[in-house]
Amino acid sequence: MKFESEVRILEIHEEEWVKKLQEMGAVLEGEWLQKRKVYDFHPKIDNKWIRLRTNGQITTLAIKEVVDFDSIDGTRELEIEVSNFDDCAQILDELGYHYKSYQENKRIRYRINEIEIDLDTWPLLPTYAEIEGPSKESVEQFLKNFTFDKGKITTLDVDSIYRTIYQIDPDFKVLTFEEQIR
């Protein structure tokens, strides 16, 4: 597993970020509606889960683990590309892994050098920016280009953002823009 170096800037003004990214020469890589199924391990392991995700072009299967909620490089990830979202979900189901949640979010991705900038919109949440780079230092250096409320920076994962920042219980069986089913 590798450590991810990423942070999220909550409650951004999307248009301002897009303008600044374009001025910096960032390349728009795409806009997607992402679909994902999230699975617990058997037995369940706190802060560790399985994620199957597709943006309609690329589908990945990952193991995610938060080892330090307060660190830019506090999440470990092991990810592979798979050929088909529904087939992979069926394989997981046959192996006894039944998804605990189906989720959708909108993502706009920009890239500048080795930095990925995702402008993410989730149901019930304001849009935020996720900045990921090859190192903690590269992410911190990139953030110096932007002005934002330092109180809006977080290393929390999405479930923790729902729960801790916005006091929304994220335990939905279905979490889409059209419906939220517990």
C-alpha positions as CSV (number, residue, x, y, z in Angstrom):
1,M,0.0,0.0,0.0
2,K,1.2,3.5,-0.7
3,F,0.5,6.6,1.3
4,E,-1.6,9.4,-0.3
5,S,-0.6,13.0,0.1
6,E,-3.8,14.9,0.0
7,V,-5.9,17.6,1.7
8,R,-9.3,19.0,1.2
9,I,-10.3,22.7,1.2
10,L,-14.0,22.9,2.2
11,E,-16.7,25.2,0.9
12,I,-14.7,26.6,-2.0
13,H,-16.0,29.1,-4.6
14,E,-15.8,26.7,-7.6
15,E,-15.7,29.5,-10.2
16,E,-12.8,31.2,-8.5
17,W,-10.8,28.0,-8.3
18,V,-11.4,27.2,-11.9
19,K,-10.3,30.7,-13.0
20,K,-7.1,30.5,-10.8
21,L,-6.3,27.0,-12.1
22,Q,-6.7,28.1,-15.7
23,E,-4.5,31.1,-15.0
24,M,-1.8,28.7,-13.6
25,G,-2.0,26.6,-16.7
26,A,-3.7,23.6,-15.2
27,V,-5.1,21.2,-17.7
28,L,-8.8,20.1,-17.4
29,E,-8.7,16.3,-17.5
30,G,-12.4,15.8,-17.3
31,E,-15.8,16.1,-15.6
32,W,-17.6,13.0,-14.3
33,L,-20.4,11.6,-12.3
34,Q,-18.5,9.1,-10.2
35,K,-20.3,6.0,-8.9
36,R,-18.9,3.9,-6.1
37,K,-19.7,1.0,-3.8
38,V,-18.2,0.8,-0.4
39,Y,-17.6,-2.4,1.4
40,D,-16.5,-3.3,4.9
41,F,-13.9,-6.0,5.6
42,H,-15.0,-9.2,7.3
43,P,-14.6,-8.9,10.2
44,K,-14.9,-5.1,10.1
45,I,-11.7,-3.1,10.6
46,D,-12.1,0.5,11.8
47,N,-10.9,3.1,9.4
48,K,-10.3,0.6,6.6
49,W,-12.6,-0.2,3.7
50,I,-12.9,-1.5,0.2
51,R,-14.0,0.9,-2.6
52,L,-15.2,0.1,-6.1
53,R,-15.4,3.3,-8.2
54,T,-16.0,4.3,-11.8
55,N,-16.2,7.6,-13.6
56,G,-17.6,5.9,-16.7
57,Q,-14.2,5.6,-18.3
58,I,-11.9,4.1,-15.6
59,T,-13.0,1.7,-12.9
60,T,-10.8,0.9,-9.9
61,L,-10.9,-1.4,-6.9
62,A,-9.1,-0.1,-3.8
63,I,-8.4,-0.8,-0.2
64,K,-8.3,2.5,1.7
65,E,-7.0,2.9,5.3
66,V,-6.8,6.0,7.4
67,V,-3.9,5.7,9.7
68,D,-3.7,9.4,10.8
69,F,-6.7,11.7,10.4
70,D,-4.6,14.8,11.0
71,S,-1.8,14.2,8.4
72,I,-1.6,15.1,4.7
73,D,-0.1,11.7,4.2
74,G,-2.3,9.8,6.7
75,T,-4.2,7.6,4.3
76,R,-2.9,4.4,2.7
77,E,-4.3,3.1,-0.5
78,L,-3.8,0.0,-2.7
79,E,-5.6,0.4,-6.0
80,I,-5.9,-1.5,-9.2
81,E,-7.8,-0.9,-12.4
82,V,-10.6,-3.3,-13.3
83,S,-12.4,-3.7,-16.5
84,N,-16.1,-3.5,-15.5
85,F,-17.9,-2.0,-12.5
86,D,-20.9,-4.3,-12.4
87,D,-18.8,-7.5,-13.0
88,C,-16.4,-6.5,-10.2
89,A,-19.3,-5.8,-7.9
90,Q,-20.7,-9.3,-8.7
91,I,-17.4,-10.9,-8.0
92,L,-17.2,-9.1,-4.6
93,D,-20.8,-10.2,-3.9
94,E,-19.9,-13.8,-4.7
95,L,-16.9,-13.6,-2.3
96,G,-19.3,-12.5,0.4
97,Y,-18.7,-8.8,0.3
98,H,-22.0,-7.0,0.1
99,Y,-21.7,-3.3,-0.3
100,K,-22.8,-1.2,2.6
101,S,-23.2,2.0,0.5
102,Y,-23.8,3.1,-3.1
103,Q,-22.6,6.7,-3.6
104,E,-22.4,9.2,-6.3
105,N,-20.5,12.5,-6.6
106,K,-19.6,15.0,-9.3
107,R,-15.9,15.6,-10.0
108,I,-14.0,18.1,-12.1
109,R,-10.3,17.2,-12.4
110,Y,-7.5,19.5,-13.2
111,R,-3.8,18.6,-13.3
112,I,-0.7,20.8,-13.1
113,N,2.6,19.0,-13.1
114,E,2.3,16.2,-10.6
115,I,-0.6,17.8,-8.7
116,E,-4.2,16.6,-9.1
117,I,-6.9,19.0,-8.2
118,D,-10.4,17.6,-7.9
119,L,-13.4,19.9,-7.4
120,D,-15.8,17.5,-5.8
121,T,-19.5,18.0,-5.1
122,W,-21.3,15.4,-2.9
123,P,-25.0,15.2,-2.0
124,L,-25.8,17.4,0.9
125,L,-22.3,19.0,1.0
126,P,-20.9,22.2,-0.4
127,T,-18.3,21.8,-3.1
128,Y,-14.7,21.3,-1.9
129,A,-11.3,21.0,-3.5
130,E,-9.1,17.9,-3.0
131,I,-5.4,18.4,-3.7
132,E,-3.2,15.4,-4.2
133,G,0.5,15.3,-5.0
134,P,3.5,13.1,-4.8
135,S,4.5,14.4,-1.3
136,K,3.3,16.4,1.6
137,E,5.7,19.2,0.6
138,S,4.4,19.4,-3.0
139,V,0.8,19.7,-1.7
140,E,1.7,22.4,0.8
141,Q,3.7,24.3,-1.9
142,F,0.8,24.2,-4.3
143,L,-1.6,25.5,-1.7
144,K,0.5,28.7,-1.4
145,N,-1.1,29.8,-4.8
146,F,-4.5,30.1,-3.2
147,T,-6.2,32.3,-0.7
148,F,-8.7,30.5,1.5
149,D,-9.8,30.3,5.1
150,K,-7.2,28.1,6.8
151,G,-10.0,26.8,9.0
152,K,-11.5,25.1,5.9
153,I,-8.5,22.8,5.3
154,T,-8.9,19.2,6.4
155,T,-7.3,15.8,6.0
156,L,-10.5,14.0,6.9
157,D,-12.0,11.4,4.6
158,V,-15.5,12.1,3.1
159,D,-17.4,10.1,5.7
160,S,-15.7,12.0,8.5
161,I,-16.4,15.3,6.7
162,Y,-20.1,14.4,6.7
163,R,-20.1,13.3,10.3
164,T,-17.6,15.7,12.0
165,I,-17.8,18.9,10.0
166,Y,-21.5,18.9,9.0
167,Q,-23.0,16.7,11.6
168,I,-24.7,14.5,9.0
169,D,-24.7,10.7,9.6
170,P,-23.1,9.4,6.5
171,D,-24.4,5.8,6.9
172,F,-26.7,5.8,3.8
173,K,-27.3,2.7,1.8
174,V,-27.8,5.0,-1.2
175,L,-26.3,8.5,-1.4
176,T,-27.0,10.2,-4.7
177,F,-28.2,13.6,-5.7
178,E,-31.6,12.3,-6.4
179,E,-32.1,10.2,-3.2
180,Q,-30.6,9.5,0.2
181,I,-31.8,6.2,1.6
182,R,-30.7,4.8,5.0
